[in-house]
């Protein structure tokens, strides 16, 4: 039984700034806890204060405490927040892969005399050899190579062995990539794994598989690993794959000091094996729960933006599993929906709008243009560059920076651009919606809101639901102003007219 410094946890200054729901989650430190946290609801604040509180009263040993999230940046931010709250630096904040890599490295030389495998940076060379070994000798373009590697990754994180792949494809009506049939795809996978082993290499998902294997087969090492993970917190739990879930189960063993936080409405990586199933069924696996808390107050966005986000989800046949958000903010502008004649007009008008915003003193770092796919970004960047607006690009594979240099100008031109250049040190963000997850901006433009882009699918129910959640994630990146737009045709004078996205709604 945990002993508190006072009879009332509210007396602890670590918890005093939390709202009632956040407080309930953060002050419950015994047993399994689930936190369903909507966009902008302060989930990172809640879980870091929970960890800090448990450590401050001596209920948890920081060296036995592990916080897991899905990106290095998020892990670093969590660690920094914990240190600011006075938590001993022995507490671990890591991604699944970095935590597992540390565990595998420490155990490797106790178990093997072989050199530690090299982690692959670029798997295309390995795949190229594997294709030849599997007699899949047709020419593969870079896109097909990428799709094959993605399919191999999906199999691995979904815990599907090559021998089972044909059966799974038949059951799920799954079509392999690159015009391969299921048998050929399975053969390529086997060849890929053999080639990787012959080079003494492994990919990131191998780290998790090896970690699972060590814990399952080496009881003494397993106990040592578990001794550093007696109190586990998992962020973004809606994005856990079957492989990550298996590793988590092995970390926990018989332990039940686990807290998970997530939001089913923000599950946007199903194509990569992520599933909100484990979040939704957490009580069945780990129950009875000590606390099951919903954080539905969005402190980030205006009521108008929150209302729009709620309306997008309300059209879902699965809307009962999604939170309904509320905003405590006052005022705000209506969500703008703008129609343009063609793609060029759309990006040119948005770039011009940003130019006016900059002249009026808006911080360019607070502005984002969000796209559904990477290919849309080229025209956006060209329109910004024409106006000498500096920007950074966030694709689905990471950040790219672009510094746009302004040529020498004189007279009226110099005077006209001087206000713009006062903020050249700040960059407009151009990002896919996937890559913008976890970020927030005062002003957000979501372009290309037409059928075929948002949603970007052929109408299958599961894919459509993922697209709905993706639109929700894009909308909830906006703090103050949200503009949704689409172009009627691809180019001026085009005859094929697009239909507006089904997610464009009439404001209420």
N, C-alpha and C positions, 0 to 999 in steps of 0.2 A: 504494500500500500504506500502511495506517495505521500511524503510529509511536506506540507507547505510552510512557508515562512509565516503566513498569517492565515486566519480562518477564511478570509475573503481574497481570492486571487485578484480581484479588482484593485487591491492595494498595491500590487506589484507594478512598478512604473513601466516595465516592458509591455504590459498589456493595456495600460490606461488609455492609449490613443486609439484603440480598436473599436469598431462599431459592435453592436450586440452579437451579430452573427459571426463576425471575425473573432470576437472574444470567446464565444462558445467553442469554436474550432481550436483556437490557440491554447485555451486553458485546459482542454481535455488531452492529457498526455499519456494516459494509460490505455492500452488496448488498441484495436483497430479503429481508425477514423477515416471517413470518406468526406471530402469537401468537393461539392459541385460548385465550381466558380465560373460565373459568366464573364464575358469580356469587360475589362475595366473595373472588376470588382475587388481588386487588391489581393489576389491570391498569393503572389510572392511575398508581399508584406505579411500576410497571415501566417504562412508556413515558416518564414524566417523568425518571426516573433514567437511562434510556437516552439521552435528549436531553442531559441535563446532563453525562453522562459523555463523550459525543462532542464536546461543545463545550469541556469542561474540558481535554481532551488535545489540542485544536487540530485534530481531524479534521473538524469542521464549523464553518462560520462561522454564528454565530447569526442574522445578517441574511439568510442563505440557507436558513433552517430554518423550516418551516411545520408546525404541528400542527393537525389539523382534527377537530372533533367536531360533535355534532348539536344542541347548545343553547348559548345565550349563557352560562348559568350554568356549564355544564361547561367551556366555553372559559375563562371567568374563573378558575375553580378551577385549571385546568391552568396558566394563566399565573402565578397566585400561587405554585403549587408550584415551578414552574421558577425564579422569582425567589428563593424561599427556598433553593433548591439552588445559588444563585449564578450562574445563567445570565444573560447579558447581556439587557437588556430589548428588544433588537432582534429577539429570537426572536418569531415570530408564533404566536398561538394563537387560532383563530377557527372559526366555523361555515363550512360551504360557502358559504352565502349572503353572509355578511359579508365573507369573503375575496374572493368574486367581485365584490361590489358595490364594494369598494375598487379592484379592478383595472379594472372598467368605468368608474368615475368618472375615474380617472387617464387613461384612454385616450379618453374621450368627446370632449373638446374638441380633440383632435388629429384626430379623424375627422369631426366634425360641427359645424355652426354652430347647430344647433337646441338649444333648452333641454334640459337633462337631464330625462328623464321623471320624473314624480311616482310614488312607490310607493303603490299603492292600500292604504288601511286597511280599507275595507269595500267589497267588490266587488258587493254586492247591487244598488246603484243602476245600475251598469254592466250587470249581468245583466238587470235589469228592462227597460231599453231594448233590449237585445239580443233578448230574448224577443219583443218587439213587432216588431222588424225581421225576425225569423225566422218571423213569423206563428204563433208558439207562444203564442197570446194567452189560453190558459186560465188561470184564477186559480191562482197558486202560493202555497202557504203557506210560512212560513219554513223548515220542515223540507225541503220539496221544493227550495227555492232553495239551501239548504245542500248538498243531495245533488247538484244540478246542478253547483255550483261545485267540489265534490269530484271529480266525474267529469271536469271540464275539467282539473283539476290532475293527476288520474291519467293522462290522455292525454298531458299535457305531460311529466311526469317519466318516463313510459314511452316517450317519443319516438315517439308515435303521432300522425301528422298527421290532421286532420279527414277528408281524402280517403280515408284507410285505415281509418277507424273502423268502417264498416259491415262490411268484410271481417274485421276483428279480432273484432268482436262475434260474427260467425258462427263463426269458428274457435274462440273461447274459450267459446261459449255464454253470453256476457255480456249481461245485461239492463240497458239504460239506466235511469236513475232517472226519477222523476216521471211515469211512464206515457208517456214519450217513446219512439218507435221509433228505431232507430239512425240513420236518415236525418235525422229531426228533431233528434236530439241533435247530429249533425255540423253541421247548419245553425245551431243555437244557438251552437255553439262558434265557428264562423266569424264570426257576428254579434258575439259577445262580443269577439273579438280586434279586429275592425274598430272597434267602439265604443271600446274601450280606446285604440287608436291615435289615434282622432280627438280624444281628450281628452289626448293626450300622457301617458298613464299606463302603468304596467307593474306586474305582480304579482311575487311573490318568485321564482317559477320562470322568469320572463322574464329576471331577472338572470343566472341560470345559462346560459340559452340565448344571451343576448347575449355573455356571457363566452366561450362556446364559439365563437361566430361570429367574434369578434375574433381569437382565437388561431388559428383555422383560416385566416383571410383576411389577416391582417396580420403577416407574418413578423418584422418588427422589434419590434413591440409584444409578440409572442409570446415572443421571446427575452428581453425585459426582464422579463416576468412570470415566466418560468422561472428567471431569475437569482435570484429571491427564493423559489424553491421547489425548490432542488436536493436538499434532504433533507426528505421528506414523511412524516409520520406520520398515519394515519387511524384514529381511534377509532370504535367501534360500526360496524365495517365490514359487519356483517350487515344493516344498515339502509340501505345505499347503493342508490339508485335507478339505473336506466339513464342518466338525465340526469346525475346526480352522477358516475357512473362515467365517462361520456364526458368531463366536465370534468377529472376526475382524470387520465385518459389524456393529455389535451392539456397539462395542467400538467407532466407527467412528460416528454413528448417521448420522446427516446431514453434518458433517465435511468433508473437502476435503484436509486437510494438511496431506497427506500420501505419503510415498515413499516406493516402493517395489523394491527389487533387487533379481535377480535369473538368472538361465540358464536352458532352457528346456533340453539341452543336458546332464545335470547332474541330471535328474529325475530318481532316482534308487530305490525309495520306493513305487512304485505303488501298490505292493502287500499289503502294509500296509495302503492304502487309499490315499497316496499322489497323487497329480495331477498337471501338469503344465498348466492345462486349465485356472486357474485364472491368472497366469502370462501372458499367451498368449492373454487373453481377458480382460486385465486390462483396456485398453482404452475404451472398450465398457461399462464397469461398472462405471468407475470413470471419463471418459473423459468429456470435452476436457482436454488433458494433457498439463501441463506447460513445460514439457521436456520428451523426450523419447530417451534415450541415450544408445548406444552400446559401451561396453568396450571390444574390441577384441584383445588388445595387451597383450600377455602372457609374462610377465617379468620373469616368473619362469623357463621355459623350453627352451632347445636349439631349433634351427630351425628344426633339424632332428626329434626331438620328437614331436614338434608341427605339422609338416607336416604329420607324421604318424597318429596322432590323427585326423587331418582333413580328411585323407583318409578313416579312419574307419567310420566316420560319412557320408562321401560322398556316401557310398554304401547304405544309408538308403532311402527308398521311401518317407520319411518325411524330407529329408535333408534341405528343404527350411526353416524350422523353427529353424535350428541350426546356430550358428555363425561360421564363418571361422576365425580361430585364425591366428595371425602373431606373430613372435618372433623378438624382436630387438637385440637379442644377436648375437655375431659373433662366427663362428666356431662351434665345437661340433662333437661328434662321431655318426656314423650311428647306427640305432637301430639294435641290434643283435637278430637274431632268431636262436635258437639252438635246435637240435633234439637229443633225447637220446633214447637208446634201451628200457628202462623200468623206472618205477617210482623211484626205488632205485638209479639207476645211475643218474637220474636227481637231486635229492636232495643232493646226495653225492658230485656231481661235483660242485653244487652251494656253498655248505658249504666249499669245498676246495678252491673255488675261493675267498670266503670271508676271509678265513685264509690267503691267499696270500695278499689280500688287506690290512689286518691288519698289516702284516709284513712290508708292504710298507708305513705304517703310516696313512692309511685312518681312519677317524673318524667313529667308528662303529655305532654311533648314526645317521649317515647319510645314513645307509643302511637299506633297507626294502625288505622282501620277501612277496609278495602278493599272496593270494589264493582266489579261488572262494568260497569255503565252508570251514567250521571249520575243517571237517574231514581230510583235506589235511595237516593240521598243525602238526599232531603228528609225521609224518615221517621227516618233516623239522626240528622240534625241536630235534629229536633224532640224526640227522646228525650233527647239531650244537653242541649238548652236547658231542658227541664223540670227538670233537675237542676242547672241553673246551671253546667254544665260548658262552659268556653270552648273553641272549636274553630276550625279553619281548614279550608276546603274546597279540594280540588284536583280540578278537573274536567279533561276531556280538552282543554279550551281554556286552562287555566291556573289560577292561584291566585285564590281569593276568601277574604277574611278576615271572620270574624264574631266580634264581641266581645259576649258575653252578660253583661249587667249584673245583679248580684244585688240584689234589693230590700232595703230596710232590714228587719232582723229583730231580735228582742230575746230575752233570756233563753236558754232551752235551745236554741232554733233557732240563735241567734248562736253559741253554744258548739259546736253540732254542725257548723256550716258553717265554723268558723274554720280547721280543719285543711285543708279543701278549698281555701279561698281563699289559703292560704299559697303555693300554686303557681298562682294565676290568671294570672300573667305567662307561663305556659307553655300552649301550645295543643295539644289532641288533633288529629291529622290525619285528615280524612275524604277519601278519594281513590279515584278509579278505579284499577284495576290498571295500565292504560296510563300514567296520569299519575304513578304511583308508581315507575316504572322508574328505576333509578339511585339510589333512596333506600333507607334502612334504618331499622328501628325495633326496639327491644327486644321489644315486645309487638305482635303483629299479629293482627287479627280479619279473616277473609275471610268475608263473609256471602253468602247467596243461592247456596249451592253445590248447586244443583239443575239437572236437565236443563231447558234452555230459557233459563237464565241463564249457567251455566258447565257445559257449553259453550252459547254463544249463537249457535247456527247450526242449519241444517236437516239436517245430516248429511253434506254433501259432504265428501269425504276431505280436500281441501286446507284447507277452512275448519275442520274438526275438528282438524287438526294445529296450526293457528294457535291455536285455543282451548287445546289441550294446553300449548303453549309459554307462553300467557298465564297459565295456572294455575301453571306452573313459576316464572314471574317473580314472581307474587304470593307464593308460598310462600317463595321465597328472599329476600324483603324482611325476613323475620323473623330476628332474632338469637338470642333466648332462648326465647320462648314463642309458639306458633302455635295459634290456635283457628279451626277451620273449622266453619261452621254452615249449616243450611238450615231452612226452614219447610215443613211438610207441605202447608199450604194458604195462599192469599193472605190470607184473613181468617177470623176466628173463625166457626165453623159452616159454613165452605165445604165443598162436596162434591167439588170437583176436587182430587184428591190428587197432589202432585208426586212425581216420582221423584228420589232423590238423584243427584247428579252422578256420572258414570262415573269422575271423577277423585278421588272420595272412596274411600280405600283402607283396608283393614284393616292396622293397625299390626303390624309384625313385630319 
